[in-house]
Amino acid sequence: MAFMGSWMSSHLQDSRTILKKPLVLTEFGKSKKDPGYSIEGRDSFMNNVYSSIYNLAQNGGTFGGGLVWQLLDEGMDECDDGYEIVLSQHISTASIISHQCARMVALAHSLQGTRG
């Protein structure tokens, strides 16, 4: 998480000062092939990343969101690379993603209200 936090902060700074564009964190996740993997560990990691995205977006306004790697539907086993999340099979993870979506939508609406 320390590396992820540092990476996010430095890229956010670049998006603000150099690119002058919103930042979207893409293709993040935890592989079930890694030693010590657990769904609880993955969920904790995702919660931390999503909380950081939300806090940075709330305080800086240029963080556009995050896309987890990778969401699959049932029966897509040929695409299984260790990072897959099948929402119907991983309810706790689906809940985390849903909660983040709702928070980011609410934040977008609140920021639009303060600007216009």
N, C-alpha and C positions, 0 to 999 in steps of 0.2 A: 504494500500500500504506500510506503514511503516513496518508492520509485514512481508509482502511478500519480501520486499527488504532485511530485516535482515535475513530471512530464506534462501533466495537465496545466499547471501554472505557467510553465515556460511556453507552451504552445498557445495558451490563451493570450499571453503577453504579445507573442508574435502576431496573432490574429488581430489584435487591437492596433498595434503600432506599425507593423509592416504591411500586412495584407489588408487591414481595415475591412475585414469580413468576419461574420460569425464563425465560430469553431464548432464542429460536430465530431465527437469522439466515436470512431467506428471500429468495429471488429474487436471488441474486448470480451474477455470471458475467462473461464477456467476449464482446463482439459481434465476429463476423468482419467486420462492416461498418466497424469502427473502423480508422483508419490504423495500419499496423504490426502488425496482428493476425497471430498465428501460433498453432498448436496448442500449441507449446512454451511460448509466453508465457501462454496460457490455463492450461495445466497448472501452470506456476510460480505463477501467481496463486492458483489453487485450492489448491495445496499450502500456500501461505502463509496463506490464510484458514483452511483446515482445521487447520493447526498452531496458529494463534492460538485457534481455538475449543477445540481439545483442551487447550491450556495453560491457558486461562481456566477451562474446566470442571474441570480437575484441581486448580487452585489456588484456585478460588472456589466451585466446585460448583453454580453457578446457571446455567451456560450449557448449554442443552438440546441444541444441535446446529445444523446448517446445511442448508439446502435450495438446491441450485443451480438456476438458471433456464437452460435448461429441458431436460428429458429427453424425447426423442421416440423412437418406434419407427419402423422402416423403413416408408416409404410415407406418412408424415405430413407430406409436403413443404408442404402448404397451411398448416401451422402454423409454418413456418420464418420466424423473425424476426431471425436473425443470431446468436442466443444458443444455438441448438439443439445438443444433444449426442445423437447416436445411438450408444449404447454399443457396438453391434456394429461400428461404423465407426471408433470412436475408442477403441482398446484402452488406450492410455496413460491417457486420462481415466477410463475405466471402472475401471482399476486404482487410481487415486487415490481415487475415490469408495468403492470396495470396502475399501481400506485404512482410510479414515476411519471407515467403518461398524464395522469390526472393532475399531478402537481405542476408539471411543465405547462399544461394547457391553462391552468388557473393563473400561473405566473405570467404567461403571455397576455392573458386578459387584463390582469392588474397593471402590467406595464403599458399596455395600450391605453388604459384609462388615465394613467398619469401623463401620457404624452399628448393626448388629443382631447 
